[in-house]
Amino acid sequence: MTGGASGIGFACAQHIRAGGGDVALLDCDAEALEKAAAKMRVYGALCDVADADAVAGAVSGAGEAYLRSDVPLQRLGTPHEVASCVAFLASDQASYVTGATLTVDGGATLL
């Protein structure tokens, strides 16, 4: 969430966290970012949100932190892995599967 260390950005981040979501805060105010990150479990990255390269680097870092802490397989899934699951559900091999949800998340929902 850009500008998430204060104001409406922080309020939105708190709401997302309260619902169990993961949040990455991006802000160019180091002090505000540190205070915001101390108030809730988030990933904070100091960057100028107008600098596309800085934002990309911060998001990448936050994603890596998320993977280390919240995904047992500690990596992102590939499009092929997700497509394979969809293909299975659409195939005759899944003809007896009904009313089920197949979660493809590297084990993140187990935590």
OpenMM code with the backbone's topology and positions (N, CA, C; nanometers):
from openmm import Vec3, app, unit

residues = "MET THR GLY GLY ALA SER GLY ILE GLY PHE ALA CYS ALA GLN HIS ILE ARG ALA GLY GLY GLY ASP VAL ALA LEU LEU ASP CYS ASP ALA GLU ALA LEU GLU LYS ALA ALA ALA LYS MET ARG VAL TYR GLY ALA LEU CYS ASP VAL ALA ASP ALA ASP ALA VAL ALA GLY ALA VAL SER GLY ALA GLY GLU ALA TYR LEU ARG SER ASP VAL PRO LEU GLN ARG LEU GLY THR PRO HIS GLU VAL ALA SER CYS VAL ALA PHE LEU ALA SER ASP GLN ALA SER TYR VAL THR GLY ALA THR LEU THR VAL ASP GLY GLY ALA THR LEU LEU".split()
positions = [
    Vec3(0.0852, -0.1155, 0.0000),
    Vec3(0.0000, 0.0000, 0.0000),
    Vec3(0.0904, 0.1226, 0.0000),
    Vec3(0.0824, 0.2024, -0.1029),
    Vec3(0.1637, 0.3230, -0.1101),
    Vec3(0.1049, 0.4290, -0.0188),
    Vec3(0.1929, 0.5061, 0.0450),
    Vec3(0.1475, 0.6081, 0.1390),
    Vec3(0.0792, 0.5466, 0.2592),
    Vec3(0.1133, 0.4229, 0.2893),
    Vec3(0.0426, 0.3485, 0.3930),
    Vec3(0.0863, 0.3749, 0.5345),
    Vec3(0.1840, 0.4621, 0.5552),
    Vec3(0.2340, 0.4866, 0.6902),
    Vec3(0.1482, 0.5863, 0.7673),
    Vec3(0.0558, 0.6526, 0.7005),
    Vec3(-0.0272, 0.7513, 0.7700),
    Vec3(-0.1584, 0.7715, 0.6953),
    Vec3(-0.2474, 0.8428, 0.7597),
    Vec3(-0.3731, 0.8827, 0.6977),
    Vec3(-0.4584, 0.7675, 0.6483),
    Vec3(-0.5234, 0.7889, 0.5343),
    Vec3(-0.6161, 0.6902, 0.4793),
    Vec3(-0.5439, 0.5618, 0.4401),
    Vec3(-0.4193, 0.5740, 0.3944),
    Vec3(-0.3426, 0.4546, 0.3601),
    Vec3(-0.3224, 0.3644, 0.4801),
    Vec3(-0.2900, 0.4242, 0.5946),
    Vec3(-0.2705, 0.3464, 0.7172),
    Vec3(-0.4023, 0.2856, 0.7631),
    Vec3(-0.5102, 0.3631, 0.7544),
    Vec3(-0.6417, 0.3113, 0.7942),
    Vec3(-0.6813, 0.1909, 0.7076),
    Vec3(-0.6561, 0.2001, 0.5783),
    Vec3(-0.6861, 0.0877, 0.4885),
    Vec3(-0.5995, -0.0333, 0.5224),
    Vec3(-0.4718, -0.0092, 0.5509),
    Vec3(-0.3812, -0.1189, 0.5865),
    Vec3(-0.4286, -0.1881, 0.7140),
    Vec3(-0.4711, -0.1111, 0.8136),
    Vec3(-0.5224, -0.1688, 0.9374),
    Vec3(-0.6464, -0.2546, 0.9100),
    Vec3(-0.7343, -0.2066, 0.8243),
    Vec3(-0.8559, -0.2804, 0.7910),
    Vec3(-0.8218, -0.4131, 0.7224),
    Vec3(-0.7281, -0.4102, 0.6313),
    Vec3(-0.6873, -0.5318, 0.5605),
    Vec3(-0.6256, -0.6304, 0.6581),
    Vec3(-0.5380, -0.5835, 0.7472),
    Vec3(-0.4751, -0.6713, 0.8464),
    Vec3(-0.5789, -0.7300, 0.9408),
    Vec3(-0.6775, -0.6481, 0.9822),
    Vec3(-0.7813, -0.6959, 1.0730),
    Vec3(-0.8598, -0.8107, 1.0105),
    Vec3(-0.8706, -0.8088, 0.8787),
    Vec3(-0.9402, -0.9159, 0.8084),
    Vec3(-0.8505, -1.0347, 0.7775),
    Vec3(-0.7265, -1.0301, 0.8242),
    Vec3(-0.6354, -1.1425, 0.8037),
    Vec3(-0.5472, -1.1309, 0.6812),
    Vec3(-0.5561, -1.0177, 0.6102),
    Vec3(-0.4756, -1.0009, 0.4896),
    Vec3(-0.3335, -0.9593, 0.5200),
    Vec3(-0.2445, -0.9846, 0.4274),
    Vec3(-0.1063, -0.9406, 0.4387),
    Vec3(-0.0928, -0.8042, 0.3738),
    Vec3(-0.0095, -0.7199, 0.4326),
    Vec3(0.0054, -0.5826, 0.3863),
    Vec3(0.1529, -0.5487, 0.3701),
    Vec3(0.1851, -0.4840, 0.2606),
    Vec3(0.3182, -0.4254, 0.2408),
    Vec3(0.2995, -0.2744, 0.2356),
    Vec3(0.3621, -0.2041, 0.3285),
    Vec3(0.3528, -0.0585, 0.3320),
    Vec3(0.4702, 0.0027, 0.2576),
    Vec3(0.4433, 0.1000, 0.1733),
    Vec3(0.5462, 0.1765, 0.1036),
    Vec3(0.5270, 0.3226, 0.1396),
    Vec3(0.6340, 0.3893, 0.1794),
    Vec3(0.6243, 0.5304, 0.2137),
    Vec3(0.7630, 0.5912, 0.2054),
    Vec3(0.7719, 0.7215, 0.1839),
    Vec3(0.9022, 0.7878, 0.1791),
    Vec3(0.9367, 0.8525, 0.3124),
    Vec3(0.8488, 0.8433, 0.4117),
    Vec3(0.8728, 0.8978, 0.5450),
    Vec3(0.9170, 0.7837, 0.6366),
    Vec3(1.0486, 0.7743, 0.6612),
    Vec3(1.1050, 0.6630, 0.7375),
    Vec3(1.0476, 0.6541, 0.8781),
    Vec3(1.0334, 0.7671, 0.9450),
    Vec3(0.9833, 0.7665, 1.0828),
    Vec3(0.8380, 0.7180, 1.0881),
    Vec3(0.7544, 0.7696, 0.9991),
    Vec3(0.6138, 0.7284, 0.9957),
    Vec3(0.6019, 0.5808, 0.9596),
    Vec3(0.6854, 0.5341, 0.8678),
    Vec3(0.6824, 0.3937, 0.8267),
    Vec3(0.7199, 0.3035, 0.9432),
    Vec3(0.8217, 0.3412, 1.0165),
    Vec3(0.8646, 0.2607, 1.1313),
    Vec3(0.7549, 0.2541, 1.2372),
    Vec3(0.6914, 0.3672, 1.2665),
    Vec3(0.5821, 0.3705, 1.3642),
    Vec3(0.4639, 0.2860, 1.3182),
    Vec3(0.4290, 0.2970, 1.1910),
    Vec3(0.3154, 0.2208, 1.1378),
    Vec3(0.3434, 0.0711, 1.1433),
    Vec3(0.4636, 0.0314, 1.1046),
    Vec3(0.4994, -0.1102, 1.1043),
    Vec3(0.5016, -0.1662, 1.2459),
    Vec3(0.5316, -0.0835, 1.3448),
    Vec3(0.5345, -0.1289, 1.4836),
    Vec3(0.3941, -0.1531, 1.5390),
    Vec3(0.2938, -0.0918, 1.4782),
    Vec3(0.1566, -0.1026, 1.5278),
    Vec3(0.0827, -0.2264, 1.4770),
    Vec3(0.1329, -0.2892, 1.3735),
    Vec3(0.0680, -0.4081, 1.3192),
    Vec3(0.1703, -0.4884, 1.2420),
    Vec3(0.1410, -0.6156, 1.2201),
    Vec3(0.2338, -0.7017, 1.1483),
    Vec3(0.2227, -0.6728, 0.9989),
    Vec3(0.3198, -0.6005, 0.9484),
    Vec3(0.3225, -0.5640, 0.8070),
    Vec3(0.4654, -0.5713, 0.7570),
    Vec3(0.4797, -0.5607, 0.6289),
    Vec3(0.6093, -0.5492, 0.5657),
    Vec3(0.6240, -0.4043, 0.5232),
    Vec3(0.7263, -0.3378, 0.5732),
    Vec3(0.7459, -0.1969, 0.5409),
    Vec3(0.8668, -0.1781, 0.4516),
    Vec3(0.8570, -0.0876, 0.3575),
    Vec3(0.9691, -0.0568, 0.2683),
    Vec3(0.9725, 0.0929, 0.2453),
    Vec3(1.0891, 0.1505, 0.2690),
    Vec3(1.1078, 0.2934, 0.2497),
    Vec3(1.1394, 0.3199, 0.1036),
    Vec3(1.0579, 0.3989, 0.0380),
    Vec3(1.0847, 0.4330, -0.1013),
    Vec3(1.0022, 0.5540, -0.1412),
    Vec3(1.0445, 0.6172, -0.2470),
    Vec3(0.9696, 0.7272, -0.3064),
    Vec3(0.8688, 0.6640, -0.4007),
    Vec3(0.7413, 0.6738, -0.3668),
    Vec3(0.6393, 0.6040, -0.4453),
    Vec3(0.6204, 0.6616, -0.5845),
    Vec3(0.6869, 0.7725, -0.6139),
    Vec3(0.6818, 0.8270, -0.7498),
    Vec3(0.7922, 0.7688, -0.8372),
    Vec3(0.8836, 0.6932, -0.7774),
    Vec3(0.9963, 0.6333, -0.8491),
    Vec3(0.9625, 0.4870, -0.8783),
    Vec3(0.9294, 0.4561, -1.0028),
    Vec3(0.8848, 0.3219, -1.0405),
    Vec3(0.9867, 0.2143, -1.0035),
    Vec3(1.1157, 0.2423, -1.0220),
    Vec3(1.2187, 0.1434, -0.9879),
    Vec3(1.2245, 0.1184, -0.8377),
    Vec3(1.2102, 0.2245, -0.7581),
    Vec3(1.2120, 0.2094, -0.6127),
    Vec3(1.0918, 0.1282, -0.5654),
    Vec3(0.9756, 0.1549, -0.6236),
    Vec3(0.8559, 0.0796, -0.5863),
    Vec3(0.8716, -0.0676, -0.6242),
    Vec3(0.9224, -0.0941, -0.7438),
    Vec3(0.9416, -0.2332, -0.7862),
    Vec3(1.0369, -0.3061, -0.6924),
    Vec3(1.1447, -0.2406, -0.6516),
    Vec3(1.2391, -0.3021, -0.5587),
    Vec3(1.1779, -0.3256, -0.4228),
    Vec3(1.0994, -0.2305, -0.3740),
    Vec3(1.0354, -0.2445, -0.2434),
    Vec3(0.9328, -0.3565, -0.2446),
    Vec3(0.8530, -0.3628, -0.3496),
    Vec3(0.7519, -0.4682, -0.3593),
    Vec3(0.8192, -0.6044, -0.3668),
    Vec3(0.9271, -0.6133, -0.4415),
    Vec3(1.0004, -0.7390, -0.4509),
    Vec3(1.0513, -0.7813, -0.3139),
    Vec3(1.1075, -0.6874, -0.2388),
    Vec3(1.1581, -0.7178, -0.1053),
    Vec3(1.0474, -0.7600, -0.0111),
    Vec3(0.9338, -0.6919, -0.0186),
    Vec3(0.8209, -0.7278, 0.0665),
    Vec3(0.7680, -0.8656, 0.0291),
    Vec3(0.7658, -0.8956, -0.1009),
    Vec3(0.7207, -1.0275, -0.1455),
    Vec3(0.8112, -1.1380, -0.0946),
    Vec3(0.9415, -1.1123, -0.0964),
    Vec3(1.0353, -1.2123, -0.0455),
    Vec3(1.0164, -1.2326, 0.1043),
    Vec3(0.9926, -1.1257, 0.1794),
    Vec3(0.9687, -1.1368, 0.3230),
    Vec3(0.8415, -1.2166, 0.3486),
    Vec3(0.7369, -1.1912, 0.2696),
    Vec3(0.6115, -1.2666, 0.2822),
    Vec3(0.6348, -1.4148, 0.2581),
    Vec3(0.7093, -1.4467, 0.1530),
    Vec3(0.7345, -1.5867, 0.1212),
    Vec3(0.8111, -1.6563, 0.2325),
    Vec3(0.9078, -1.5894, 0.2916),
    Vec3(0.9868, -1.6506, 0.3983),
    Vec3(0.9027, -1.6771, 0.5219),
    Vec3(0.8033, -1.5928, 0.5486),
    Vec3(0.7283, -1.6065, 0.6733),
    Vec3(0.5922, -1.6735, 0.6586),
    Vec3(0.5287, -1.6654, 0.5433),
    Vec3(0.3898, -1.7093, 0.5321),
    Vec3(0.3618, -1.8181, 0.4293),
    Vec3(0.4600, -1.8637, 0.3541),
    Vec3(0.4373, -1.9675, 0.2542),
    Vec3(0.5337, -2.0837, 0.2826),
    Vec3(0.4814, -2.1971, 0.3295),
    Vec3(0.5690, -2.3093, 0.3625),
    Vec3(0.6645, -2.3502, 0.2505),
    Vec3(0.6234, -2.3425, 0.1257),
    Vec3(0.7132, -2.3795, 0.0163),
    Vec3(0.8152, -2.2704, -0.0147),
    Vec3(0.7969, -2.1522, 0.0445),
    Vec3(0.8885, -2.0383, 0.0338),
    Vec3(0.9221, -1.9987, -0.1098),
    Vec3(0.8226, -2.0052, -0.1949),
    Vec3(0.8379, -1.9574, -0.3322),
    Vec3(0.6999, -1.9300, -0.3885),
    Vec3(0.6959, -1.8534, -0.4948),
    Vec3(0.5701, -1.8308, -0.5651),
    Vec3(0.5395, -1.9513, -0.6525),
    Vec3(0.4136, -1.9754, -0.6744),
    Vec3(0.3746, -2.0789, -0.7689),
    Vec3(0.3946, -2.0293, -0.9105),
    Vec3(0.4032, -2.1223, -1.0017),
    Vec3(0.4180, -2.0853, -1.1428),
    Vec3(0.2824, -2.0899, -1.2112),
    Vec3(0.2672, -2.0177, -1.3202),
    Vec3(0.1415, -2.0269, -1.3953),
    Vec3(0.1127, -2.1715, -1.4373),
    Vec3(0.2150, -2.2477, -1.4709),
    Vec3(0.1958, -2.3872, -1.5114),
    Vec3(0.1375, -2.4700, -1.3970),
    Vec3(0.1841, -2.4463, -1.2743),
    Vec3(0.1322, -2.5214, -1.1596),
    Vec3(-0.0160, -2.4918, -1.1368),
    Vec3(-0.0536, -2.3670, -1.1484),
    Vec3(-0.1942, -2.3302, -1.1316),
    Vec3(-0.2771, -2.3850, -1.2477),
    Vec3(-0.2268, -2.3713, -1.3693),
    Vec3(-0.2980, -2.4216, -1.4874),
    Vec3(-0.3172, -2.5731, -1.4806),
    Vec3(-0.2205, -2.6439, -1.4268),
    Vec3(-0.2328, -2.7897, -1.4149),
    Vec3(-0.3488, -2.8268, -1.3242),
    Vec3(-0.3665, -2.7512, -1.2174),
    Vec3(-0.4788, -2.7778, -1.1266),
    Vec3(-0.6120, -2.7477, -1.1936),
    Vec3(-0.6170, -2.6384, -1.2674),
    Vec3(-0.7392, -2.6027, -1.3396),
    Vec3(-0.7695, -2.7084, -1.4458),
    Vec3(-0.6668, -2.7524, -1.5160),
    Vec3(-0.6853, -2.8551, -1.6194),
    Vec3(-0.7385, -2.9837, -1.5586),
    Vec3(-0.6866, -3.0203, -1.4414),
    Vec3(-0.7370, -3.1398, -1.3741),
    Vec3(-0.8855, -3.1256, -1.3421),
    Vec3(-0.9239, -3.0123, -1.2838),
    Vec3(-1.0640, -2.9925, -1.2468),
    Vec3(-1.1562, -2.9915, -1.3682),
    Vec3(-1.1040, -2.9498, -1.4828),
    Vec3(-1.1841, -2.9461, -1.6054),
    Vec3(-1.1835, -3.0801, -1.6788),
    Vec3(-1.1031, -3.1736, -1.6331),
    Vec3(-1.0885, -3.3008, -1.7039),
    Vec3(-1.1880, -3.4056, -1.6545),
    Vec3(-1.1972, -3.5147, -1.7290),
    Vec3(-1.2804, -3.6278, -1.6889),
    Vec3(-1.2281, -3.6932, -1.5615),
    Vec3(-1.0985, -3.6775, -1.5325),
    Vec3(-1.0416, -3.7351, -1.4109),
    Vec3(-1.1042, -3.6753, -1.2856),
    Vec3(-1.1607, -3.5578, -1.2958),
    Vec3(-1.2245, -3.4926, -1.1822),
    Vec3(-1.3763, -3.5022, -1.1910),
    Vec3(-1.4267, -3.5997, -1.2628),
    Vec3(-1.5715, -3.6097, -1.2856),
    Vec3(-1.6517, -3.6322, -1.1571),
    Vec3(-1.5883, -3.6811, -1.0527),
    Vec3(-1.6602, -3.7043, -0.9279),
    Vec3(-1.6342, -3.5930, -0.8261),
    Vec3(-1.5599, -3.4922, -0.8657),
    Vec3(-1.5322, -3.3781, -0.7784),
    Vec3(-1.6441, -3.2762, -0.7972),
    Vec3(-1.7094, -3.2422, -0.6880),
    Vec3(-1.8153, -3.1424, -0.6946),
    Vec3(-1.8217, -3.0651, -0.5640),
    Vec3(-1.8470, -2.9370, -0.5730),
    Vec3(-1.8607, -2.8533, -0.4540),
    Vec3(-1.7327, -2.8403, -0.3736),
    Vec3(-1.6184, -2.8601, -0.4351),
    Vec3(-1.4908, -2.8531, -0.3645),
    Vec3(-1.4086, -2.7352, -0.4145),
    Vec3(-1.3229, -2.6872, -0.3281),
    Vec3(-1.2303, -2.5809, -0.3649),
    Vec3(-1.0897, -2.6365, -0.3548),
    Vec3(-1.0156, -2.6259, -0.4611),
    Vec3(-0.8765, -2.6700, -0.4626),
    Vec3(-0.7899, -2.5466, -0.4400),
    Vec3(-0.7218, -2.5436, -0.3278),
    Vec3(-0.6382, -2.4295, -0.2932),
    Vec3(-0.4979, -2.4528, -0.3434),
    Vec3(-0.4498, -2.3634, -0.4267),
    Vec3(-0.3168, -2.3737, -0.4863),
    Vec3(-0.2378, -2.2529, -0.4365),
    Vec3(-0.1740, -2.2666, -0.3179),
    Vec3(-0.1086, -2.1510, -0.2555),
    Vec3(0.0224, -2.1838, -0.1855),
    Vec3(0.0822, -2.2961, -0.2190),
    Vec3(0.2099, -2.3314, -0.1582),
    Vec3(0.2007, -2.3603, -0.0097),
    Vec3(0.0799, -2.3836, 0.0386),
    Vec3(0.0591, -2.4135, 0.1802),
    Vec3(0.0311, -2.2922, 0.2667),
    Vec3(0.0166, -2.1745, 0.2078),
    Vec3(-0.0035, -2.0520, 0.2865),
    Vec3(-0.1270, -2.0595, 0.3761),
    Vec3(-0.2318, -2.1256, 0.3312),
    Vec3(-0.3531, -2.1323, 0.4130),
    Vec3(-0.3408, -2.2306, 0.5286),
    Vec3(-0.2328, -2.3069, 0.5312),
    Vec3(-0.2103, -2.3999, 0.6427),
    Vec3(-0.1641, -2.3283, 0.7682),
    Vec3(-0.1079, -2.2104, 0.7514),
    Vec3(-0.0522, -2.1367, 0.8659),
    Vec3(-0.1557, -2.0527, 0.9350),
] * unit.nanometer
topology = app.Topology()
chain = topology.addChain("A")
for resn in residues:
    res = topology.addResidue(resn, chain)
    for name in ("N", "CA", "C"):
        topology.addAtom(name, app.Element.getBySymbol(name[0]), res)
